[in-house]
């Protein structure tokens, strides 16, 4: 999960699922990270998919 400043919903959802295999904290962005820090969010999503087994 990517956690951006001011977005408290992410941490609460993670506590509910109790299965967090990846956690990243970012110093900029927010609840609307796609609008506030799109390059940070895009890099996080790409890093996640590259880490999956079977990726070349």
PyMOL Python script that loads the backbone (N, CA, C, O; Angstrom):
from pymol import cmd

cmd.read_pdbstr("""\
ATOM      1  N   UNK A   1       0.836  -1.180   0.000  1.00  0.00           N
ATOM      2  CA  UNK A   1       0.000   0.000   0.000  1.00  0.00           C
ATOM      3  C   UNK A   1       0.872   1.231   0.000  1.00  0.00           C
ATOM      4  O   UNK A   1       1.962   1.244   0.571  1.00  0.00           O
ATOM      5  N   UNK A   2       0.392   2.230  -0.628  1.00  0.00           N
ATOM      6  CA  UNK A   2       1.048   3.526  -0.614  1.00  0.00           C
ATOM      7  C   UNK A   2       0.289   4.423   0.357  1.00  0.00           C
ATOM      8  O   UNK A   2      -0.932   4.554   0.265  1.00  0.00           O
ATOM      9  N   UNK A   3       1.007   5.031   1.278  1.00  0.00           N
ATOM     10  CA  UNK A   3       0.380   5.910   2.255  1.00  0.00           C
ATOM     11  C   UNK A   3       0.898   7.327   2.026  1.00  0.00           C
ATOM     12  O   UNK A   3       2.096   7.591   2.130  1.00  0.00           O
ATOM     13  N   UNK A   4      -0.024   8.229   1.714  1.00  0.00           N
ATOM     14  CA  UNK A   4       0.321   9.617   1.449  1.00  0.00           C
ATOM     15  C   UNK A   4      -0.103  10.461   2.645  1.00  0.00           C
ATOM     16  O   UNK A   4      -1.046  10.103   3.350  1.00  0.00           O
ATOM     17  N   UNK A   5       0.589  11.586   2.882  1.00  0.00           N
ATOM     18  CA  UNK A   5       0.276  12.414   4.051  1.00  0.00           C
ATOM     19  C   UNK A   5      -1.177  12.886   4.039  1.00  0.00           C
ATOM     20  O   UNK A   5      -1.715  13.263   2.998  1.00  0.00           O
ATOM     21  N   UNK A   6      -1.786  12.859   5.193  1.00  0.00           N
ATOM     22  CA  UNK A   6      -3.152  13.329   5.327  1.00  0.00           C
ATOM     23  C   UNK A   6      -4.215  12.327   4.913  1.00  0.00           C
ATOM     24  O   UNK A   6      -5.406  12.599   5.061  1.00  0.00           O
ATOM     25  N   UNK A   7      -3.815  11.184   4.403  1.00  0.00           N
ATOM     26  CA  UNK A   7      -4.787  10.176   3.983  1.00  0.00           C
ATOM     27  C   UNK A   7      -4.868   9.095   5.058  1.00  0.00           C
ATOM     28  O   UNK A   7      -4.116   8.121   5.032  1.00  0.00           O
ATOM     29  N   UNK A   8      -5.766   9.276   5.977  1.00  0.00           N
ATOM     30  CA  UNK A   8      -5.877   8.357   7.113  1.00  0.00           C
ATOM     31  C   UNK A   8      -6.685   7.104   6.773  1.00  0.00           C
ATOM     32  O   UNK A   8      -6.616   6.112   7.499  1.00  0.00           O
ATOM     33  N   UNK A   9      -7.438   7.138   5.695  1.00  0.00           N
ATOM     34  CA  UNK A   9      -8.255   5.985   5.307  1.00  0.00           C
ATOM     35  C   UNK A   9      -7.393   4.788   4.939  1.00  0.00           C
ATOM     36  O   UNK A   9      -7.776   3.650   5.211  1.00  0.00           O
ATOM     37  N   UNK A  10      -6.240   5.019   4.329  1.00  0.00           N
ATOM     38  CA  UNK A  10      -5.374   3.919   3.907  1.00  0.00           C
ATOM     39  C   UNK A  10      -4.921   3.093   5.104  1.00  0.00           C
ATOM     40  O   UNK A  10      -4.989   1.864   5.073  1.00  0.00           O
ATOM     41  N   UNK A  11      -4.464   3.756   6.148  1.00  0.00           N
ATOM     42  CA  UNK A  11      -3.988   3.040   7.339  1.00  0.00           C
ATOM     43  C   UNK A  11      -5.131   2.267   7.991  1.00  0.00           C
ATOM     44  O   UNK A  11      -4.936   1.133   8.430  1.00  0.00           O
ATOM     45  N   UNK A  12      -6.311   2.861   8.059  1.00  0.00           N
ATOM     46  CA  UNK A  12      -7.467   2.180   8.658  1.00  0.00           C
ATOM     47  C   UNK A  12      -7.860   0.939   7.855  1.00  0.00           C
ATOM     48  O   UNK A  12      -8.176  -0.099   8.437  1.00  0.00           O
ATOM     49  N   UNK A  13      -7.844   1.038   6.528  1.00  0.00           N
ATOM     50  CA  UNK A  13      -8.165  -0.121   5.692  1.00  0.00           C
ATOM     51  C   UNK A  13      -7.121  -1.226   5.855  1.00  0.00           C
ATOM     52  O   UNK A  13      -7.462  -2.409   5.872  1.00  0.00           O
ATOM     53  N   UNK A  14      -5.867  -0.845   5.973  1.00  0.00           N
ATOM     54  CA  UNK A  14      -4.803  -1.832   6.166  1.00  0.00           C
ATOM     55  C   UNK A  14      -4.986  -2.573   7.488  1.00  0.00           C
ATOM     56  O   UNK A  14      -4.762  -3.781   7.560  1.00  0.00           O
ATOM     57  N   UNK A  15      -5.386  -1.861   8.517  1.00  0.00           N
ATOM     58  CA  UNK A  15      -5.621  -2.511   9.817  1.00  0.00           C
ATOM     59  C   UNK A  15      -6.760  -3.519   9.730  1.00  0.00           C
ATOM     60  O   UNK A  15      -6.713  -4.576  10.360  1.00  0.00           O
ATOM     61  N   UNK A  16      -7.771  -3.192   8.957  1.00  0.00           N
ATOM     62  CA  UNK A  16      -8.909  -4.102   8.815  1.00  0.00           C
ATOM     63  C   UNK A  16      -8.520  -5.383   8.077  1.00  0.00           C
ATOM     64  O   UNK A  16      -8.958  -6.470   8.454  1.00  0.00           O
ATOM     65  N   UNK A  17      -7.709  -5.264   7.041  1.00  0.00           N
ATOM     66  CA  UNK A  17      -7.374  -6.441   6.233  1.00  0.00           C
ATOM     67  C   UNK A  17      -6.399  -7.366   6.950  1.00  0.00           C
ATOM     68  O   UNK A  17      -6.448  -8.581   6.764  1.00  0.00           O
ATOM     69  N   UNK A  18      -5.516  -6.802   7.764  1.00  0.00           N
ATOM     70  CA  UNK A  18      -4.508  -7.558   8.515  1.00  0.00           C
ATOM     71  C   UNK A  18      -3.564  -8.353   7.622  1.00  0.00           C
ATOM     72  O   UNK A  18      -2.832  -9.212   8.113  1.00  0.00           O
ATOM     73  N   UNK A  19      -3.568  -8.081   6.325  1.00  0.00           N
ATOM     74  CA  UNK A  19      -2.646  -8.756   5.406  1.00  0.00           C
ATOM     75  C   UNK A  19      -2.021  -7.681   4.516  1.00  0.00           C
ATOM     76  O   UNK A  19      -2.507  -7.396   3.421  1.00  0.00           O
ATOM     77  N   UNK A  20      -0.952  -7.104   5.005  1.00  0.00           N
ATOM     78  CA  UNK A  20      -0.257  -6.077   4.244  1.00  0.00           C
ATOM     79  C   UNK A  20       1.111  -6.644   3.882  1.00  0.00           C
ATOM     80  O   UNK A  20       1.935  -6.904   4.759  1.00  0.00           O
ATOM     81  N   UNK A  21       1.345  -6.831   2.608  1.00  0.00           N
ATOM     82  CA  UNK A  21       2.618  -7.405   2.166  1.00  0.00           C
ATOM     83  C   UNK A  21       3.593  -6.340   1.685  1.00  0.00           C
ATOM     84  O   UNK A  21       4.768  -6.625   1.455  1.00  0.00           O
ATOM     85  N   UNK A  22       3.108  -5.121   1.534  1.00  0.00           N
ATOM     86  CA  UNK A  22       3.954  -4.039   1.035  1.00  0.00           C
ATOM     87  C   UNK A  22       3.399  -2.730   1.572  1.00  0.00           C
ATOM     88  O   UNK A  22       2.194  -2.487   1.501  1.00  0.00           O
ATOM     89  N   UNK A  23       4.272  -1.887   2.111  1.00  0.00           N
ATOM     90  CA  UNK A  23       3.835  -0.607   2.657  1.00  0.00           C
ATOM     91  C   UNK A  23       4.871   0.442   2.301  1.00  0.00           C
ATOM     92  O   UNK A  23       6.063   0.247   2.543  1.00  0.00           O
ATOM     93  N   UNK A  24       4.434   1.538   1.737  1.00  0.00           N
ATOM     94  CA  UNK A  24       5.322   2.645   1.394  1.00  0.00           C
ATOM     95  C   UNK A  24       4.736   3.940   1.950  1.00  0.00           C
ATOM     96  O   UNK A  24       3.539   4.194   1.817  1.00  0.00           O
ATOM     97  N   UNK A  25       5.578   4.753   2.569  1.00  0.00           N
ATOM     98  CA  UNK A  25       5.196   6.066   3.079  1.00  0.00           C
ATOM     99  C   UNK A  25       5.773   7.125   2.144  1.00  0.00           C
ATOM    100  O   UNK A  25       6.941   7.047   1.762  1.00  0.00           O
ATOM    101  N   UNK A  26       4.970   8.100   1.779  1.00  0.00           N
ATOM    102  CA  UNK A  26       5.423   9.181   0.912  1.00  0.00           C
ATOM    103  C   UNK A  26       5.247  10.514   1.619  1.00  0.00           C
ATOM    104  O   UNK A  26       4.329  10.687   2.421  1.00  0.00           O
ATOM    105  N   UNK A  27       6.131  11.450   1.318  1.00  0.00           N
ATOM    106  CA  UNK A  27       6.101  12.744   2.006  1.00  0.00           C
ATOM    107  C   UNK A  27       5.285  13.799   1.274  1.00  0.00           C
ATOM    108  O   UNK A  27       5.120  14.911   1.774  1.00  0.00           O
ATOM    109  N   UNK A  28       4.778  13.463   0.106  1.00  0.00           N
ATOM    110  CA  UNK A  28       3.890  14.398  -0.584  1.00  0.00           C
ATOM    111  C   UNK A  28       2.784  13.628  -1.281  1.00  0.00           C
ATOM    112  O   UNK A  28       2.873  12.415  -1.469  1.00  0.00           O
ATOM    113  N   UNK A  29       1.763  14.336  -1.651  1.00  0.00           N
ATOM    114  CA  UNK A  29       0.566  13.705  -2.189  1.00  0.00           C
ATOM    115  C   UNK A  29      -0.573  13.983  -1.228  1.00  0.00           C
ATOM    116  O   UNK A  29      -0.645  15.076  -0.667  1.00  0.00           O
ATOM    117  N   UNK A  30      -1.435  13.059  -1.030  1.00  0.00           N
ATOM    118  CA  UNK A  30      -2.556  13.234  -0.116  1.00  0.00           C
ATOM    119  C   UNK A  30      -3.662  12.279  -0.498  1.00  0.00           C
ATOM    120  O   UNK A  30      -3.426  11.278  -1.176  1.00  0.00           O
ATOM    121  N   UNK A  31      -4.846  12.582  -0.071  1.00  0.00           N
ATOM    122  CA  UNK A  31      -5.981  11.703  -0.356  1.00  0.00           C
ATOM    123  C   UNK A  31      -6.216  11.570  -1.862  1.00  0.00           C
ATOM    124  O   UNK A  31      -6.647  10.522  -2.343  1.00  0.00           O
ATOM    125  N   UNK A  32      -5.929  12.635  -2.591  1.00  0.00           N
ATOM    126  CA  UNK A  32      -6.085  12.617  -4.049  1.00  0.00           C
ATOM    127  C   UNK A  32      -4.709  12.556  -4.704  1.00  0.00           C
ATOM    128  O   UNK A  32      -4.356  13.432  -5.493  1.00  0.00           O
ATOM    129  N   UNK A  33      -3.942  11.536  -4.383  1.00  0.00           N
ATOM    130  CA  UNK A  33      -2.559  11.425  -4.859  1.00  0.00           C
ATOM    131  C   UNK A  33      -2.461  11.444  -6.378  1.00  0.00           C
ATOM    132  O   UNK A  33      -1.483  11.956  -6.923  1.00  0.00           O
ATOM    133  N   UNK A  34      -3.438  10.905  -7.061  1.00  0.00           N
ATOM    134  CA  UNK A  34      -3.402  10.891  -8.524  1.00  0.00           C
ATOM    135  C   UNK A  34      -3.404  12.305  -9.098  1.00  0.00           C
ATOM    136  O   UNK A  34      -2.875  12.530 -10.187  1.00  0.00           O
ATOM    137  N   UNK A  35      -3.986  13.247  -8.386  1.00  0.00           N
ATOM    138  CA  UNK A  35      -3.993  14.643  -8.825  1.00  0.00           C
ATOM    139  C   UNK A  35      -2.863  15.450  -8.196  1.00  0.00           C
ATOM    140  O   UNK A  35      -2.318  16.357  -8.825  1.00  0.00           O
ATOM    141  N   UNK A  36      -2.511  15.120  -6.954  1.00  0.00           N
ATOM    142  CA  UNK A  36      -1.543  15.916  -6.212  1.00  0.00           C
ATOM    143  C   UNK A  36      -0.101  15.506  -6.471  1.00  0.00           C
ATOM    144  O   UNK A  36       0.791  16.353  -6.424  1.00  0.00           O
ATOM    145  N   UNK A  37       0.146  14.250  -6.738  1.00  0.00           N
ATOM    146  CA  UNK A  37       1.510  13.747  -6.982  1.00  0.00           C
ATOM    147  C   UNK A  37       1.452  12.568  -7.945  1.00  0.00           C
ATOM    148  O   UNK A  37       1.820  11.454  -7.571  1.00  0.00           O
ATOM    149  N   UNK A  38       1.000  12.785  -9.173  1.00  0.00           N
ATOM    150  CA  UNK A  38       0.802  11.669 -10.102  1.00  0.00           C
ATOM    151  C   UNK A  38       2.070  10.883 -10.407  1.00  0.00           C
ATOM    152  O   UNK A  38       2.007   9.668 -10.591  1.00  0.00           O
ATOM    153  N   UNK A  39       3.222  11.554 -10.463  1.00  0.00           N
ATOM    154  CA  UNK A  39       4.461  10.842 -10.763  1.00  0.00           C
ATOM    155  C   UNK A  39       4.870   9.911  -9.626  1.00  0.00           C
ATOM    156  O   UNK A  39       5.436   8.845  -9.869  1.00  0.00           O
ATOM    157  N   UNK A  40       4.588  10.304  -8.400  1.00  0.00           N
ATOM    158  CA  UNK A  40       4.903   9.453  -7.242  1.00  0.00           C
ATOM    159  C   UNK A  40       4.005   8.225  -7.242  1.00  0.00           C
ATOM    160  O   UNK A  40       4.476   7.106  -7.041  1.00  0.00           O
ATOM    161  N   UNK A  41       2.722   8.431  -7.467  1.00  0.00           N
ATOM    162  CA  UNK A  41       1.770   7.322  -7.498  1.00  0.00           C
ATOM    163  C   UNK A  41       2.072   6.367  -8.646  1.00  0.00           C
ATOM    164  O   UNK A  41       2.039   5.150  -8.465  1.00  0.00           O
ATOM    165  N   UNK A  42       2.364   6.906  -9.818  1.00  0.00           N
ATOM    166  CA  UNK A  42       2.684   6.072 -10.973  1.00  0.00           C
ATOM    167  C   UNK A  42       3.930   5.237 -10.721  1.00  0.00           C
ATOM    168  O   UNK A  42       3.959   4.053 -11.056  1.00  0.00           O
ATOM    169  N   UNK A  43       4.956   5.837 -10.137  1.00  0.00           N
ATOM    170  CA  UNK A  43       6.184   5.104  -9.827  1.00  0.00           C
ATOM    171  C   UNK A  43       5.912   3.977  -8.828  1.00  0.00           C
ATOM    172  O   UNK A  43       6.475   2.889  -8.948  1.00  0.00           O
ATOM    173  N   UNK A  44       5.052   4.238  -7.845  1.00  0.00           N
ATOM    174  CA  UNK A  44       4.714   3.212  -6.856  1.00  0.00           C
ATOM    175  C   UNK A  44       3.977   2.050  -7.509  1.00  0.00           C
ATOM    176  O   UNK A  44       4.277   0.891  -7.224  1.00  0.00           O
ATOM    177  N   UNK A  45       3.029   2.342  -8.370  1.00  0.00           N
ATOM    178  CA  UNK A  45       2.269   1.286  -9.054  1.00  0.00           C
ATOM    179  C   UNK A  45       3.188   0.461  -9.938  1.00  0.00           C
ATOM    180  O   UNK A  45       3.095  -0.767  -9.952  1.00  0.00           O
ATOM    181  N   UNK A  46       4.075   1.117 -10.676  1.00  0.00           N
ATOM    182  CA  UNK A  46       5.019   0.389 -11.533  1.00  0.00           C
ATOM    183  C   UNK A  46       5.956  -0.490 -10.717  1.00  0.00           C
ATOM    184  O   UNK A  46       6.235  -1.628 -11.097  1.00  0.00           O
ATOM    185  N   UNK A  47       6.443   0.037  -9.594  1.00  0.00           N
ATOM    186  CA  UNK A  47       7.325  -0.742  -8.723  1.00  0.00           C
ATOM    187  C   UNK A  47       6.616  -1.985  -8.198  1.00  0.00           C
ATOM    188  O   UNK A  47       7.205  -3.064  -8.129  1.00  0.00           O
ATOM    189  N   UNK A  48       5.352  -1.828  -7.830  1.00  0.00           N
ATOM    190  CA  UNK A  48       4.582  -2.967  -7.343  1.00  0.00           C
ATOM    191  C   UNK A  48       4.480  -4.057  -8.403  1.00  0.00           C
ATOM    192  O   UNK A  48       4.774  -5.219  -8.125  1.00  0.00           O
ATOM    193  N   UNK A  49       4.067  -3.694  -9.612  1.00  0.00           N
ATOM    194  CA  UNK A  49       3.877  -4.712 -10.659  1.00  0.00           C
ATOM    195  C   UNK A  49       5.199  -5.334 -11.080  1.00  0.00           C
ATOM    196  O   UNK A  49       5.228  -6.512 -11.439  1.00  0.00           O
ATOM    197  N   UNK A  50       6.287  -4.588 -11.048  1.00  0.00           N
ATOM    198  CA  UNK A  50       7.588  -5.171 -11.368  1.00  0.00           C
ATOM    199  C   UNK A  50       8.040  -6.181 -10.316  1.00  0.00           C
ATOM    200  O   UNK A  50       8.832  -7.076 -10.611  1.00  0.00           O
ATOM    201  N   UNK A  51       7.539  -6.039  -9.100  1.00  0.00           N
ATOM    202  CA  UNK A  51       7.946  -6.948  -8.028  1.00  0.00           C
ATOM    203  C   UNK A  51       7.203  -8.281  -8.042  1.00  0.00           C
ATOM    204  O   UNK A  51       7.585  -9.201  -7.319  1.00  0.00           O
ATOM    205  N   UNK A  52       6.159  -8.403  -8.845  1.00  0.00           N
ATOM    206  CA  UNK A  52       5.375  -9.629  -8.888  1.00  0.00           C
ATOM    207  C   UNK A  52       6.166 -10.771  -9.545  1.00  0.00           C
ATOM    208  O   UNK A  52       6.919 -10.540 -10.492  1.00  0.00           O
ATOM    209  N   UNK A  53       5.995 -11.978  -9.050  1.00  0.00           N
ATOM    210  CA  UNK A  53       6.685 -13.135  -9.648  1.00  0.00           C
ATOM    211  C   UNK A  53       6.284 -13.298 -11.116  1.00  0.00           C
ATOM    212  O   UNK A  53       5.150 -13.013 -11.502  1.00  0.00           O
ATOM    213  N   UNK A  54       7.226 -13.756 -11.909  1.00  0.00           N
ATOM    214  CA  UNK A  54       6.952 -14.018 -13.316  1.00  0.00           C
ATOM    215  C   UNK A  54       7.189 -12.817 -14.216  1.00  0.00           C
ATOM    216  O   UNK A  54       7.004 -12.902 -15.430  1.00  0.00           O
ATOM    217  N   UNK A  55       7.598 -11.694 -13.626  1.00  0.00           N
ATOM    218  CA  UNK A  55       7.902 -10.517 -14.448  1.00  0.00           C
ATOM    219  C   UNK A  55       9.297 -10.655 -15.024  1.00  0.00           C
ATOM    220  O   UNK A  55      10.227 -11.026 -14.308  1.00  0.00           O
ATOM    221  N   UNK A  56       9.456 -10.362 -16.305  1.00  0.00           N
ATOM    222  CA  UNK A  56      10.804 -10.420 -16.905  1.00  0.00           C
ATOM    223  C   UNK A  56      11.692  -9.314 -16.420  1.00  0.00           C
ATOM    224  O   UNK A  56      12.849  -9.227 -16.830  1.00  0.00           O
TER     225      UNK A  56
END
""", "prot")
cmd.dss("prot")
cmd.show_as("cartoon", "prot")
cmd.util.cbc("prot")
cmd.orient("prot")
